[in-house]
Amino acid sequence: MDALGSLLDGFRVALLPLNLALAFGGVVVGTIVGMLPGIGPINAIAVLIPITFAVRMAPESALILLAGIYYGSQYGNSISTILINVPGTASSVPTAFDGYAMTRAGRASTALATAAIASFVGGTLSIFGLVLLAPLLARWAIRFGPAEYFALMVFAFAALSGLAGTAPRKAVASTGLGLLLAAVGLDPFSSVSRYTFGQIKLLDGMDFVVVTIGLFAVSEVLQMLETAGGGAAVAGVGRVMHNVRETLVVGWSMLRGSVIGFLVGVLPGAGGTIASFLAYTSEQRLVDREGTFGKGDIRGLAAPEAANNAAATGAMIPLLTLGIPGSGTTAVLLGALLGLNVKPGPLLIERNPEVFWGLAASMYVGNLLLLILNLPLVGLFAAVLKLPRWSLFPGVAALSFVAVYAVNGSALDLVLMTGFGVLGYAMRKLGFPLAPLILGLVLGPLAETNLRRSLALSGGDWSVLFSSPIAMGLWVLAAASVVGPVVLGSKVRRAFEAS
């Protein structure tokens, strides 16, 4: 009852005219920023932080604006991912599997509407979790040490077998290539350069934007060059809203994705990438009996989109209650809070209730504004697909080159992006999945750092990796992810042969 009363006080803060305008402005800017690959919410927030200081904005108002950009960008990412297969962040990669397939099948409007609704559902449900479970989940998340995080990474890699279909060896090879790319740069402990070939610009490692845009966008353009004709990119854009059957089907997918996304988002350092991949693979294992995932199944779009937004809200729990940022974006938000003389931690709710409860209420208001803002614009977004191929795909290529160059201003990045585009084209032709490569690239540094940190703390004793109930539970889940499909597949084959 105390939480409900505090939340009502939060709505009084969030619905003040200034804060309402800031929430609206934040989600609009976030949507635009998310649509433009290579910019990202970090850059937009970093630019606006000095402005909030200069105008002496109240802490709760500043956080409402910056948080609006954060979760607004999650939906903006889905627009470019669904329409032109250009994921702006790692967490939006699973959206491309079925979202872009729906676009290719002439259902772009339905895909965009599903993404908007799933984002709203994931954000809304996770806000209730933030309000009701923040102190409890914060105490649970702090129990994760290096060994537990390494086990979590192994579980994420094991879950990739669900994306492999009938080619698990190719998925393993793609994961290995991603891990190899993740090793490029400086060793995190000794600062010795690895696989840089004397290139100073590679000391920071492979830039995610360069690799992702090359693998997805450039390879897609190369594939389209094989198709003759100058017609529209897709046959049509389809209807916007769901029918009753689709609503019932995706409802459970959104709910499951929201729960997974929120729980993973609570873990500092895990973030939306693991959440969206786990939500997709879990949904595929649970409901994909016809083998339609990856071919435009609406459930494969709804689950990761809900998980992505839920993880963004869940990441606020360790930030606000522990002062531990779970991602680059929340690290920037932490700097903004400290600059506004607000100290995150266990006493934040008691000392600055207007900040915590005002933010929680504003996130619900912001998600509602996102839904109201973007659903009417679905047709406008999808209309870009009516452009002829000769104008659309050169535009996609130009956008890719501009986005990559804008990140670091490096000509080498353009060369690498083109190389990864050719690699992605070859992998598609040979049947190698791209998703394991991306996850290996993103999670590789985290897995290596936590493994070596665990061994350093234990004096080289490998048993530390299995020393806690949480770690053991994650190892069991990882083993089940690998062995389970094999056992079930053999039983199905024996049953089929017996019949």
Secondary structure, 3 states (H helix, E strand, C coil): CHHHHHHHHHHHHHCCHHHHHHHHHHHHHHHHHHHCCCCHHHHHHHHHHHHHHHCCCCHHHHHHHHHHHHHHHHHHHHHHHHHHCCCCCHHHHHHHHHHHHHHHCCCHHHHHHHHHHHHHHHHHHHHHHHHHHHHHHHHHHCCCCHHHHHHHHHHHHHHCHHHHCCCHHHHHHHHHHHHHHHCCEECCCCCCEECCCCCHHHCCCCCHHHHHHHHHHHHHHHHHCCCCCCCECCCCCCCCCCCHHHHHHHHHHHHHHHHHHHHHHHCCCCHHHHHHHHHHHHHHHHHCCCCCCCCCCHHHHHHHHHHHHHHHHHCHHHHHHHCCCCCHHHHHHHHHHHHCCCCCCCCHHHHCHHHHHHHHHHHHHHHHHHHHHHCCCHHHHHHHHHCEHHHHHHHHHHHHHHHHHHHHCCHHHHHHHHHHHHHHHHHHHHCCCCHHHHHHHHHHHHHHHHHHHHHHHCCCCHHHHHCCHHHHHHHHHHHHHHHHHHHHHHHHHHHHHHC
